[in-house]
Amino acid sequence: MVTIRQARPTAVRGVRAAVHGPGEHGHIKIILYVVAAALSLVVFVVPLLWALMRSLQPNDTITAAPQASTFFRLTWDNFRGIAADGHIPRAVGNSLVVSLGTALLTTVLATAAGYGFGRFSFRGSGVAFALIILTLMVPFQAILTPLFLQLNAMRLTDSRLGLVLFYSTVNLPFGVFVMRTAFAAVPAALEDAARIDGAGPGRTLTHVLRPLIVPGMATTALYAFLAAWTEFLGALTFLTRQDLYTLPVSLVNLQQGAYGQINYGFLSAGAVLAMIPCVLLFVALQRFYVAGLSAGAVKG
């Protein structure tokens, strides 16, 4: 009897809330959500739209005081200009080769290392993993000189392969951390069942565990690609030939121009071009975050 008397007011309040909709607290939450969404829109979307708008405006319009009569005078001349220049398209190709190579190499090495750290126990594994994580605390600028000397001794400076190895070395600790966490989250019963069926470590990794670790691999690849695509100092240090320059280095040269003159129209168009692969790759890999670990477990 006592339980019935205590539960009745709660049930009545639930029915009233369902009939009359959210109360005062519910309206406050909705208002806070709308305000947060509006602020997020202003912080993230407005700068992108502004950069896109500037990339379609002539340099004279960008550098002049804002006027309603010329602000919406849009043209593709900036994109035609950097396409005709020849340096930017070549730099985009170099950046794509280096970034895709870095993402592929980092993902393969991080997956193999994460598999070893996450699924096998051996002496010193904890210390080795701690040392790898410790390198995350060291900024790559601190090891830039020894890396340059090492790559120069291996004749890998002024080389896209050398730049791929440099970026993979810098991004590998984070990838190993992500992949070890992904492997550690997989139930051991799946691996035991595969072992009973006669599958070896390689077959277990490629046929049983791979669908479950795809989100981790996608995260590692996306992180490595974005880091290599936007990196400037390493590319400026290891490359001296202009035909090997990546997009960030070429954009700086485009910014300086002749006699220090800056063409803001070309610069804005180059910045928009730099955004496109990042957005496309993020959209392509986003579904793995949504499908997640449970979808991979069902498909196993």
N, C-alpha and C positions, 0 to 999 in steps of 0.2 A: 504493500500500500504506500509505503513511504517513497519507494522508487517511482511509482506512477505519479505522485503529487509533484516530485522534482522534475520529471521529464516533460510534464505537460506544458509549462510556460515556454520551454525551449522549442517544443514542437509548434506551439502557437505562434511564436515569433518567426519561425521558419516559414510557416504558411503565410503569415502577413507579409513577410519580405518577398515571397514568391508572387503574391497578388499585387502588392503595391510597388514592387520594384526596389532598387537600392535606396537605402535611407540616406541620411545626411553624410555619414562617413563614406558611403559608396560614391556619392557625388564628389566629395573631396578627392577621393582616389582617382576618379576619372579625370578631374581637372588637373591633378598632378601628372597623370600619364600624358595628357594632351600637351601640357607645358613642357615636359621632358622631351616628348617627340618633336615639338616645334624647335626647341633649343638644339636638339641633335641635328635636325634638318638644317638649321642655320650654320652650325659648326662644320658639318661634313659636306653638305650638298652645295651650299651657296658658293664656297671657294672653287669647286669644280665647275659649276656653271659660269662663274666669272672668268676662269681661265679659258673655258671654251669660247665664251663671247669675245675675249681679247684676241684669241687666236684667229678670229674671223674679221678683225678690224685692221685697217691700214695702220702703219706705224705713226703716221701723222695724227690720226684720231686718238691713238693711245697716249701720245706724248702731249697732246693739246688739252686745254681745260674741257671738262665734260660739257657737251652741248647736245640738246635733244635732237637737233636736226642731223647730226652726224653720228650719234651713238649707235644707231641701228643700221648704219651703212655697212653691211657685211659683205665680205668677199673671200674667195679662196686663194687670193694672190700669195698669202704667206706660205701656204702649203705648196703652191706651185713653185715659189721661190726656193724653198729648202730642197724640193725634189730636183729642181734644175741645178742646184749647187753641187750635188753629187756626194758631198761629205756625209750628210745626215743619213741618206739611204744606206750607204756603206757602213756607217756606224751602227745603224739599227740591225743590219745583218750580223755585224761582229758581236753586238750585245746579245742577239738571239742565240748565236752559236755558243758563246761563253756561258750564258745563263742556263740554257737547256742542258749543256754538258755538265755544268755544276750541279744542277738539280738531279740529273740521272746518276752521276757518280756518287754524290752525297747520299742519295736514297739507297743505292745498292750497298755501299759500305756501312751505312747506319743500320740497315736491315740485318746484315750479317752480324755486325757487332751486337746489336740489340738482341738478336736470337741467342747469341752465346751468353750474354750477361743475364738475360731474362729466363732462359730455360735450362741452363747447365750450371752446376755448382763445381767450382774448382778452387784450388788454393790461391789466395791472393786476388780473387775476383772483386771483392769489396774494395780493396786498396786501388786496384786498377781502375775501377769505375769512379772512385772518388777523385783520382788524379785527372781523369777525363773531364769530370764535372768542374774540377778546379780551374781548368783552362778557360772555362766560360768567364771567369772573373778577370782574365788578363786581356786588356784591349789589344786588338791586332796591330795597332800602331806601335806598340812596344816591341813587337817581334818583326816589324817590317824590314829592318836592316838585316838581321840574320837570314830571314827568308829570301831577301834579294840576293845576298851573297851565295846562298845555297842554290837558288835557281840559276844564277849567273854561272856558277861552276858546272851546272848540269846543262848549260846552253839552252835554257828555257825562258830567258827574258826575250822580249819582243816576239812572244809566241802566245797564241790563243790557248794552247795546251797548258803552258805554264800558268796562265791566269786561271784556268779551270782548276788546276791543282792547288793554287793558292786559295781560291774561294772555297774549294771543298775542304781544305784543311781548317779554315776558319769556321765553317758552318757544321763540321762533323760532330763536335761535342754536343751541340743542341740536338742534332738528329739522333745520336746514340741515346741520349736521355729520353727522347720521345719514343723511340722504338723499343727500348727496354721496358718502359712503362706499358706500351701496347702489348708486348709479349707477356709481361707479368699478369696482365688482366685476363688472359685467355685461360679457361679452366684446364687443369692438368689432365682431367679425365679424357678430353678429346685426344690429347697426345698419347695417352696410355692406350686408348682404343686403336689408334692408328698403328702403334707399335705392335699390338697384339695381332693386327691384320697383316703384319709383315712389312710395313712401310719404314724406310730408313729416315734419318734426319732430313736429308734433302727433299725426299718425297713428302714427308710430313710438313715441311716448311712451305712447299709450293702448292700442295693440293689440299691441305687441311687448315693450316694456320693463315695462309695468305688472305683468304676472304675476310678474316677477322682483324687483320692488321692494316687493311687498306686505308682506314682513316688516318692512322699514324704515318703511313707512307705518303699520303697526300699532304699532310701537314709538313712533313720534312721537305718534300719536293717544293711546296709552295714557299716555305721559308727560305730555302736555299736559292730559289729562282729570284725572289724579290731582293734578297741581299746582294746577289751578283748583278742584278739589273740596275740597281740604284747606286752601286759602290763607285767611288770616284778616286780616292787617294791611291789605292792599290793599282788601279789601271794606269793612273798617271805615273806611278813609280816604275812599274814593270814594262811599260810600253813607251817607246820613243818614236816609232814609225807611225805617221799619220794615217796610213792606210789600215792600221790595226786598231785605231782608237775606238773605244766603245762610246755609246751614246752620251753618258754624262760628261766625258772629256770633250767630245765634239761640241756639246751644247755650250760649254765654257768658251771654247774658241769662237763659236758663233756669237756669243754674248759680247766678246771683246771687239770683234769686227776690225775694220781698218781704222787706224789712228784712234783707237779706243772708243769708236762710235758703237752704240748699242742699238741693234734693230729689235725693238721689243715685240714687233709682230712676228718675226721669225722665231724669236725666243719662246713666245707663247705657243706658237704652232709646234715647235720641237717638244715643249713640255707636254702638250696634249698627245703627241705621238708616243711619248714615253709612258703615258698612262695606259694606252690601249692594251698592250700585252698583259699588263698586270691585272686589269679588269677582266679580260677574257679568261685568263688562267684561274682567277678566283671564282668566276662564275662556273667554269668547267669543273672545278674541284669541290665546289660548295655542296654538291649533292652527297658527297661522301660524309660530310659532317652530319647531314640530315639522316641518311640511311644508317650510318653508324655501325656500331658493333653488333647490335641485335640482328640486323638484316643479314650481315655476313655469317652469323652463327646459324641462321635458318638455312641459308643457301649452302653452307659448308660443303 
